[in-house]
Amino acid sequence: MSKAEKPGRARATKQVTEQVTEQAPGPGDGRRPARLAVRKTYKLYIGGAFPRSESGRSYPVTSSSGDFLANAAKASRKDARDAVTAARKAFGGWSGATAYNRGQVLYRVAEMLESRRAQFIAELAESGTKNAREVVDASVDRLVWYAGWSDKIAAVAGSANPVAGPYFNISSPEPTGVVAVVAPDKPLLGLVSVIAPVIVTGNTCVVIASERAPLPAITLAEVLATSDLPGGVVNILTGSVAEIAPHLAAHMDVNALDLAGVTDGAVAVACEQAAAENLKRVLRPAETDWFADPGTGRMTAFLETKTVWHPTGV
Amino acid sequence: MFEYAPAPESRDVVDIRPSYGLFIDGEWVDSQGGELHKTVNPASEEVLAEVAWATEADVDRAVSAARKAFGVWSALPGSERAKYLFRIARIIQERSRELAVLESLDNGKPIRESRDVDLPLVAAHFFYYAGWADKLGYAGYGPSPRPLGVAGQVIPWNFPLLMLAWKIAPALACGNTVVLKPAETTPLTALLFAEICAQADLPPGVVNIVTGAGQTGAALVDHPDVDKVAFTGSTEVGRRIARSVAGSGKKVTLELGGKAANIVFEDAALDQAVEGIVNGIFFNQGHVCCAGSRLLVQESIETELLDALKRRLGTLRLGDPLDKNTDIGAINSAAQLAKIRELSDLGEAEGAERWSPACSLPDKGFWFPPTIFTGVAQSHRIAREEVFGPVLSVLTFRTPAEAVEKANNTPFGLSAGVWTEKGSRILWMASRLRAGVVWANTFNRFDPTSPFGGYKESGYGREGGRHGLEAYLDV
């Protein structure tokens, strides 16, 4: 550990190192058998709860070196529908919350993620992320960045309009509604970078996690669940993108679609076509440097502009 | 009711050619294989002119011209593009009477509206976006946002020239070139606009006008060298466009149908509300995507409001669109009239009560009297589907929460109206109505500085204001 590192970080890492020592299956010392680790069951995250897939399906997730890590839940269409229902139910409350409150909640998510840095670094390393520490740091910082946008985006994306008549006229951004998000295969930074801009403005979402490396997404759900984020604002599904994404794209109670993580061109086109049925707003997949300054584009893609008129006079 | 002597606006100011070609690369050209179709005055069924329905080959030619012009046009300094747009705006003002008469002739809308609403807004729109052309770096889309390229634009027949202005002005200001297809029943003002472009010495190919119907529109939208698709029209066609451009990478903005709720609370200024309801649904014969076609009236004042509304409808004058006293003009086409009749008959069949004022309809042309349906349930098709005619469905509510729920109970989300004297209630309602435009104690107001566009199945993207630039910039 370099001396340049902050003491806080050092402490966090040390705690986890101890945890890891306790949990890891180590050799016995001759008097008692090696302790067997208690593994985590990775489930879905829907409506603030952690259900298994209603289908009872799961799929094995392996590390980059091919070792078995866990059986992740393989979400079904029914799970996707349940998630949309939960997201819709949460939309009124979350979009109606004050921008200040949403910002505080997102900042709280950053705090919770920070406190689990070591756990995420370890989990990302297992899933093949080379620069895990950098990724986790950037993810926390990304959340803090977006948290601050909650009460500023209206000033940047809205306007007072000088109409040629005796009217007060103002345009303000409002959340689009329920957004279905296919997260990129960048298990934490990519994931955080697609969720935060969607929810900070008041949308709720259903996210399909990276199919290859879904475990950090479910661990992130644990962070969300302990961050005062109302249940249903973020719902996370693990499983097959090709199976669930087109279903969400065609779902008539989904308002928008972020195809960030769709790498199969045919699936992307099929999703965009299905989205036309109820004119979902679609953010198409594009080459993205997730470490770069994200700009406001991922927020504004899921905002509507509402313009209100009222006569002036005495 | 007063008797009015006829006060027709002279149509001598317009000079309609017997037939029109396409305006491509700064020249009038004949269509390659496209048939000529007649465009009629819907108030008299008189043939006004013949226009070509452009073929795929014609569209291809227009797109190539626009592509060729894009290099030059996008390379011009913004200040030079601005001056062209200012010129166009000025010529529109200079020729506004001619344009207004031609619009009323081809569309059927009262001259009072084309003269006092459409044309002033058209000129204002060009003035507004002219000013943006050299200020794009300050619009919040980065220091030097780039245009997209060639814009394929398809516009409807309800506000032919105004919708052209909404499409062409921002596109050109941002440095794009355009191929625009006007609606098949109202091509004439777009063709006169082509003349205006020539008068303004706009470089050839910057604006191309191809006339035609759905097939021409589809050829334009699907053309591989079009970078941007802008469409105003029905949700059904909007869906088709969204599906057909999937995977093409084209930027799309859609301004589609609506079924707006116009909500009147018991404390509203009643006479003003009545005027707002009339303006909301009978303006432009109800051929307005943001028309207030569902009146939600608080139960306690239902009778009083309906009595006042019916009295007011008795004074509306239906007839010759060129008469300056006319309130309600002609329905734009036989097809639209058939659709309005079908949905209205269905309203009766489903159990709603139909009422129209005593109103004689001219013998020739396409006409439909102002009509109110009471006793309408949310499940009725006249409460759910866009009629796009002078037909108002009346529903009632008791509480503000119920009003919001009923207003939002539609796949559309273009506009809404609220009438109440209580300020806090206006803001409470406005924040809960899922619609792109909320008019409070007014209705159907438009301005180039004010973003317009829908939520949900009313489409996406905004036209007007700083927001309207985004549709034509690579951001």
Chai-1 contact restraints between the chains, C-beta under 6 A:
chainA,res_idxA,chainB,res_idxB,connection_type,confidence,min_distance_angstrom,max_distance_angstrom,comment,restraint_id
A,S159,B,R466,contact,1.0,0.0,6.0,A-B,restraint_1
A,N161,B,T449,contact,1.0,0.0,6.0,A-B,restraint_2
A,N161,B,S450,contact,1.0,0.0,6.0,A-B,restraint_3
A,N161,B,G465,contact,1.0,0.0,6.0,A-B,restraint_4
A,P162,B,T449,contact,1.0,0.0,6.0,A-B,restraint_5
A,V163,B,D447,contact,1.0,0.0,6.0,A-B,restraint_6
A,V163,B,T449,contact,1.0,0.0,6.0,A-B,restraint_7
A,V163,B,S450,contact,1.0,0.0,6.0,A-B,restraint_8
A,A164,B,D447,contact,1.0,0.0,6.0,A-B,restraint_9
A,N169,B,S450,contact,1.0,0.0,6.0,A-B,restraint_10
A,S171,B,P451,contact,1.0,0.0,6.0,A-B,restraint_11
A,V269,B,A246,contact,1.0,0.0,6.0,A-B,restraint_12
A,V269,B,G247,contact,1.0,0.0,6.0,A-B,restraint_13
A,E272,B,A246,contact,1.0,0.0,6.0,A-B,restraint_14
A,Q273,B,R243,contact,1.0,0.0,6.0,A-B,restraint_15
A,Q273,B,A246,contact,1.0,0.0,6.0,A-B,restraint_16
A,A276,B,R239,contact,1.0,0.0,6.0,A-B,restraint_17
A,A276,B,A242,contact,1.0,0.0,6.0,A-B,restraint_18
A,A276,B,R243,contact,1.0,0.0,6.0,A-B,restraint_19
A,N278,B,E457,contact,1.0,0.0,6.0,A-B,restraint_20
A,L279,B,E457,contact,1.0,0.0,6.0,A-B,restraint_21
A,R281,B,Y460,contact,1.0,0.0,6.0,A-B,restraint_22
A,E304,B,Y455,contact,1.0,0.0,6.0,A-B,restraint_23
A,T305,B,P451,contact,1.0,0.0,6.0,A-B,restraint_24
A,T305,B,R462,contact,1.0,0.0,6.0,A-B,restraint_25
A,T305,B,H467,contact,1.0,0.0,6.0,A-B,restraint_26
A,T307,B,V437,contact,1.0,0.0,6.0,A-B,restraint_27
A,T307,B,S450,contact,1.0,0.0,6.0,A-B,restraint_28
A,T307,B,P451,contact,1.0,0.0,6.0,A-B,restraint_29
A,V308,B,A430,contact,1.0,0.0,6.0,A-B,restraint_30
A,V308,B,V438,contact,1.0,0.0,6.0,A-B,restraint_31
A,W309,B,W439,contact,1.0,0.0,6.0,A-B,restraint_32
A,W309,B,T442,contact,1.0,0.0,6.0,A-B,restraint_33
A,W309,B,R445,contact,1.0,0.0,6.0,A-B,restraint_34
A,H310,B,A440,contact,1.0,0.0,6.0,A-B,restraint_35
A,P311,B,N441,contact,1.0,0.0,6.0,A-B,restraint_36
A,P311,B,T442,contact,1.0,0.0,6.0,A-B,restraint_37
